[in-house]
């Protein structure tokens, strides 16, 4: 492993009601100025989300949880690749304070309820792509 420092640039975006969180993040990373991106922070709320739970395996069997209620975004972390693929994990809290979390799936909509205030980091000296990894069975992050 070789560690090389890189300069980081920050971008702040605000999503509005009805926008799709994942689609808007993919749109951001597809711009020419961005070869890598990562979530620094996010606060806001969703009214719908699809989460893939931790039992997903390389045989493509997965358990999905559909969240169809207003929730607060407690955390959002992940990487966004130039090729339009994202790896995002999210924690959501409902009106009773119950938490649910998992892999934010692009198979369903992640619809903004009131807002999503997102700060993204990018680095022009890094490029993120994803390639299939036989060992894990997933498209994994490749950093160049």
C-alpha positions as CSV (number, residue, x, y, z in Angstrom):
1,X,0.0,0.0,0.0
2,X,1.3,3.4,-1.0
3,X,-0.1,6.4,0.7
4,X,0.1,9.7,-1.2
5,X,-1.3,12.9,0.1
6,X,-3.7,14.8,-2.1
7,X,-5.4,18.2,-2.1
8,X,-9.1,18.1,-1.2
9,X,-11.7,20.4,-2.6
10,X,-15.2,20.8,-0.9
11,X,-18.5,21.3,-2.6
12,X,-21.8,21.9,-0.8
13,X,-25.1,21.1,-2.4
14,X,-28.7,21.3,-1.2
15,X,-31.3,19.0,-2.5
16,X,-35.0,19.9,-2.4
17,X,-38.2,18.0,-1.8
18,X,-38.9,15.2,-4.3
19,X,-35.3,15.0,-5.6
20,X,-33.7,11.6,-5.6
21,X,-30.6,11.5,-3.3
22,X,-28.7,8.8,-5.2
23,X,-29.5,10.2,-8.7
24,X,-28.4,13.7,-7.7
25,X,-25.1,12.4,-6.3
26,X,-24.4,10.4,-9.4
27,X,-25.1,13.5,-11.5
28,X,-22.6,15.5,-9.4
29,X,-19.8,12.9,-9.9
30,X,-20.4,12.7,-13.6
31,X,-19.3,16.2,-14.2
32,X,-15.9,16.7,-15.9
33,X,-14.4,18.5,-12.8
34,X,-14.9,15.4,-10.6
35,X,-12.8,12.2,-10.8
36,X,-13.4,11.1,-7.3
37,X,-15.8,12.1,-4.5
38,X,-16.7,11.2,-1.0
39,X,-19.3,12.3,1.5
40,X,-18.0,14.5,4.2
41,X,-21.4,15.2,5.9
42,X,-25.1,15.1,5.2
43,X,-28.2,16.2,7.2
44,X,-31.7,16.2,6.0
45,X,-34.7,14.0,5.6
46,X,-36.2,11.3,3.3
47,X,-39.7,10.2,2.7
48,X,-38.7,7.0,0.9
49,X,-35.6,4.8,0.7
50,X,-34.5,1.3,-0.2
51,X,-31.8,-0.3,2.0
52,X,-29.9,-3.4,1.2
53,X,-29.2,-5.3,4.4
54,X,-25.9,-6.9,5.5
55,X,-26.7,-10.4,4.4
56,X,-26.0,-9.7,0.7
57,X,-23.7,-12.3,-0.8
58,X,-21.8,-13.0,-4.0
59,X,-24.7,-15.3,-5.1
60,X,-26.8,-12.1,-5.6
61,X,-29.3,-12.9,-2.9
62,X,-30.2,-9.9,-0.9
63,X,-32.6,-8.7,1.7
64,X,-34.0,-5.3,1.0
65,X,-35.8,-3.0,3.4
66,X,-38.2,-0.5,1.9
67,X,-38.6,2.6,4.1
68,X,-41.8,4.4,3.2
69,X,-42.1,7.0,5.9
70,X,-40.6,10.3,6.9
71,X,-37.1,9.9,8.4
72,X,-34.2,12.0,9.4
73,X,-30.8,11.3,7.9
74,X,-28.6,10.7,10.9
75,X,-25.6,9.8,8.8
76,X,-24.5,9.2,5.2
77,X,-21.1,8.0,4.3
78,X,-19.6,6.7,1.1
79,X,-17.6,7.0,-2.1
80,X,-18.7,8.1,-5.6
81,X,-16.9,6.8,-8.7
82,X,-16.5,8.6,-11.9
83,X,-18.1,5.7,-13.7
84,X,-21.4,6.6,-12.0
85,X,-21.3,3.9,-9.4
86,X,-21.7,4.8,-5.7
87,X,-21.2,2.9,-2.4
88,X,-23.3,4.6,0.2
89,X,-24.3,3.6,3.7
90,X,-27.1,5.5,5.5
91,X,-28.6,5.7,9.0
92,X,-32.2,6.9,9.3
93,X,-34.3,7.8,12.4
94,X,-38.1,7.8,12.5
95,X,-40.4,10.0,14.5
96,X,-40.0,7.7,17.6
97,X,-36.2,7.8,17.4
98,X,-35.9,4.3,16.1
99,X,-32.8,3.8,13.8
100,X,-32.4,1.7,10.7
101,X,-29.4,1.6,8.5
102,X,-27.7,-0.2,5.6
103,X,-26.5,0.1,2.1
104,X,-28.5,2.8,0.3
105,X,-29.6,1.0,-2.8
106,X,-29.9,2.5,-6.2
107,X,-32.6,-0.1,-7.0
108,X,-35.2,2.1,-5.4
109,X,-35.8,5.8,-5.0
110,X,-34.3,7.8,-2.1
111,X,-36.7,10.7,-2.1
112,X,-35.9,13.9,-0.3
113,X,-38.7,14.9,2.2
114,X,-37.7,18.5,3.2
115,X,-34.0,18.9,2.3
116,X,-30.6,17.2,2.1
117,X,-27.6,19.4,2.9
118,X,-24.5,17.6,1.6
119,X,-20.9,18.5,1.8
120,X,-18.8,16.4,-0.7
121,X,-15.0,16.2,-0.9
122,X,-13.1,15.7,-4.2
123,X,-9.5,15.3,-5.2
124,X,-8.1,16.0,-8.6
125,X,-5.1,13.8,-7.9
126,X,-7.3,10.7,-7.3
127,X,-9.6,8.8,-9.6
128,X,-12.2,6.4,-8.2
129,X,-13.5,3.6,-10.4
130,X,-15.1,0.2,-9.6
131,X,-14.1,-3.2,-10.8
132,X,-15.5,-6.6,-10.1
133,X,-13.6,-8.5,-7.4
134,X,-13.8,-12.3,-7.6
135,X,-13.0,-12.7,-3.9
136,X,-15.9,-10.5,-2.7
137,X,-18.3,-10.8,-5.6
138,X,-18.8,-7.1,-5.8
139,X,-17.6,-4.1,-7.8
140,X,-15.0,-2.8,-5.5
141,X,-13.3,0.6,-5.3
142,X,-10.1,1.1,-7.4
143,X,-8.0,4.1,-6.6
144,X,-5.6,5.5,-9.1
